[in-house]
């Protein structure tokens, strides 16, 4: 069956994205999709956007794309600083004006969600595709899970929290490290958080993404040179150095 690499939260981390795409190719993935947050936090927004525009089957609107397109509303100070810096990078007169226009046209055209048969793709949550934080603790609230899964026909994929694992309508969140390889998603309903390529936050410094073949989900962890990304962030005065330091802790 056709294997799809599902990525999210790349966050302008070219080092991580490069290694994940190499791994996806070795795993025989026919196409790559991104659930949003290509940009923000990291040092390479233009390079990451070029790859997305050239190679991804589709990309969704994340809250960081919204923040750069409009204003970074309700962002913490580090995320807000990175959003304004990223915005300047994508419209800078130091770069090719035609490419700048292509970047903005691409961002403006990003969909908030995508449905393919009984599969739903969002950045954040089926209830709010770009901004709602669906955290593991929420899985204990059955009424809330009922609202979530009313929007899911069979399986949904999201990111946003950077915490990989699987939500169910009637049982606690299953974190990624406890998910068996080739987890079946045929009987029942599932919401799969695919984790983060560019800024993992589950205590593991490795990038995380998911392979989906239509019937099974496989989580992949991929090591990359996070120290190089941290050094690049440190060289940019307008990016908080903490955005690089956290990569060494997976948080």
C-alpha positions in Angstrom: 0.0 0.0 0.0 1.0 3.6 -0.5 3.1 4.9 2.4 2.8 8.6 3.4 5.2 10.4 5.6 3.2 12.8 7.9 5.3 15.6 9.4 4.4 18.5 11.6 6.1 21.4 13.5 9.2 21.6 11.4 9.8 25.1 12.8 12.5 26.3 10.3 14.8 23.5 11.4 16.6 22.6 8.2 18.9 20.1 9.8 16.0 18.1 11.3 13.9 18.2 8.1 16.8 17.0 5.9 17.4 13.9 8.1 13.6 13.1 8.3 13.2 13.3 4.5 16.2 11.0 4.1 14.6 8.6 6.5 11.2 8.8 4.8 12.8 8.0 1.5 14.6 5.0 2.9 11.3 3.8 4.3 9.7 3.9 0.9 7.3 6.8 1.4 5.6 7.8 -1.8 4.7 11.3 -0.6 5.2 13.7 2.2 2.6 15.9 3.9 3.0 18.6 6.6 0.4 19.5 9.2 1.6 23.0 9.7 4.2 25.1 11.5 6.8 24.9 8.8 8.2 28.2 10.3 8.7 29.9 13.6 11.4 29.3 16.3 14.2 28.1 14.0 16.9 29.8 11.8 16.0 28.6 8.3 12.5 29.7 7.3 13.3 30.3 3.6 15.1 27.0 3.0 12.3 25.0 4.7 9.6 26.8 2.8 11.4 26.1 -0.5 11.4 22.4 0.3 7.7 22.4 1.3 6.7 24.2 -1.9 8.7 21.9 -4.1 8.3 18.5 -2.5 5.3 18.2 -0.1 2.0 16.8 -1.4 0.2 19.4 0.8 0.9 21.6 3.8 -1.7 22.9 6.3 -2.0 26.2 8.1 -0.4 26.2 11.5 -0.6 28.8 14.2 2.9 30.0 13.4 1.9 30.5 9.7 -1.1 32.5 11.0 1.2 34.5 13.3 3.5 35.4 10.5 0.7 36.2 8.0 -1.2 38.4 10.5 0.1 39.0 14.0 1.4 36.5 16.6 -1.6 36.8 19.0 -1.4 34.9 22.3 2.2 33.9 21.6 4.7 33.8 24.5 7.5 36.3 24.1 10.0 33.8 22.6 7.5 32.7 19.9 6.4 36.2 19.3 10.0 37.4 18.7 10.6 34.5 16.3 7.4 35.3 14.4 8.4 38.9 13.8 11.9 37.9 12.8 10.6 35.2 10.4 8.1 37.7 8.9 11.0 40.0 8.1 13.0 37.2 6.6 10.3 36.3 4.2 9.8 39.9 2.9 13.4 41.1 3.2 14.6 43.3 0.3 17.9 41.5 0.6 16.3 38.5 -1.0 14.7 37.9 -4.4 11.4 39.9 -4.6 9.8 37.3 -6.9 10.6 34.5 -4.4 9.3 36.7 -1.5 5.9 37.0 -3.4 5.8 33.2 -4.0 6.3 32.6 -0.3 3.5 34.9 0.7 1.1 33.5 -1.9 1.9 30.0 -0.6 1.2 31.0 3.0 -2.0 32.8 2.1 -3.3 29.7 0.3 -2.7 27.1 3.1 -5.8 25.2 4.1 -6.8 24.9 7.8 -7.6 21.2 7.4 -7.8 18.5 4.8 -10.1 15.4 4.5 -9.3 12.4 2.3 -12.0 9.8 2.6 -12.3 8.9 6.3 -8.9 10.5 7.2 -8.8 14.0 8.6 -5.6 16.1 8.8 -5.4 19.2 11.0 -2.6 21.1 12.7 -4.0 21.3 16.2 -7.4 19.7 16.9 -10.6 18.6 15.0 -12.4 21.3 17.0 -10.0 24.1 16.2 -7.7 23.1 13.3 -5.0 25.7 14.0 -4.9 26.7 17.6 -6.4 24.3 20.2 -3.9 22.4 22.4 -5.1 18.8 22.7 -2.9 17.7 25.6 -2.5 14.1 26.9 -4.4 14.9 30.1 -7.5 15.8 28.1 -7.9 12.1 27.2 -9.3 11.6 30.7 -12.3 13.8 30.0 -14.7 11.5 28.2 -17.2 14.3 27.4 -14.5 16.4 25.7 -13.2 13.3 23.9 -16.7 12.8 22.7 -16.7 16.3 21.1 -13.3 15.6 19.5 -14.2 12.3 18.0 -17.6 13.5 16.7 -15.4 15.3 14.2 -13.4 12.1 13.3 -14.7 9.5 10.9 -11.9 7.0 11.4 -8.5 8.5 12.0 -7.2 12.0 12.3 -3.7 13.3 12.4 -2.4 16.5 14.1 0.6 18.0 15.8 0.9 21.4 17.6 1.7 20.2 21.1 4.9 18.4 19.9 3.9 15.5 22.1 3.6 12.3 20.0 1.1 9.6 20.7 -2.5 8.4 20.1 -5.8 9.6 21.6 -8.9 7.3 21.8 -12.5 8.0 22.5 -12.6 5.9 25.6 -9.2 5.3 27.0 -6.1 7.3 28.2 -3.6 8.8 25.8 -0.9 6.3 24.6 2.4 8.1 24.4 4.7 7.4 21.4 7.2 5.3 23.3 4.5 2.8 24.2 2.9 2.6 20.7 3.7 -0.8 19.0 5.2 -0.7 15.6 2.7 -0.7 12.7 -0.2 0.2 15.0 -3.5 -0.7 13.3 -6.1 2.1 12.9 -8.9 0.1 11.2 -11.3 -0.7 14.0 -12.5 2.2 16.0 -11.5 5.9 15.9 -8.1 7.4 16.5 -6.4 10.8 16.8 -2.7 10.5 16.1 -0.4 13.3 17.2 2.6 12.9 15.0 5.0 14.9 17.2 7.5 17.5 16.0 10.3 17.3 13.4 12.0 20.5 14.4 11.4 21.0 18.2 10.6 17.7 20.0 9.2 18.3 23.6 8.8 14.8 25.0 12.3 14.5 26.4 13.8 12.9 23.3 16.0 15.1 21.2 15.3 13.1 18.0 12.8 14.3 15.4 9.5 12.5 15.3 7.1 11.8 12.4 4.6 9.2 11.3 4.3 6.8 8.4 0.8 5.9 7.4 -0.2 3.2 4.9 -3.9 3.6 5.2 -4.3 0.8 7.8 -1.3 1.2 10.1 0.6 4.0 11.8 4.3 3.8 12.5 6.2 6.4 14.6 9.7 7.2 13.5 12.4 8.9 15.6 15.4 10.4 13.7 18.6 11.8 15.2 19.9 15.1 13.7 22.6 17.6 14.6 20.6 19.7 17.0 23.8 21.4 18.2 24.3 22.9 14.7 20.7 24.3 14.7 21.3 25.7 18.2 24.5 27.4 17.0 22.7 29.0 14.1 19.9 30.3 16.4 22.5 31.7 18.8 24.1 33.7 15.9 20.8 35.5 15.2 20.5 38.4 17.7 16.7 38.7 17.3 16.0 35.0 18.1 16.0 34.1 21.8 18.9 31.7 22.5 16.6 29.5 24.6 15.0 28.3 21.4 18.3 26.6 20.5 19.2 25.5 24.1 15.9 23.6 24.4 16.8 21.4 21.5 19.5 19.7 23.6 16.9 18.7 26.2 14.0 17.7 23.9 11.7 20.2 25.5 
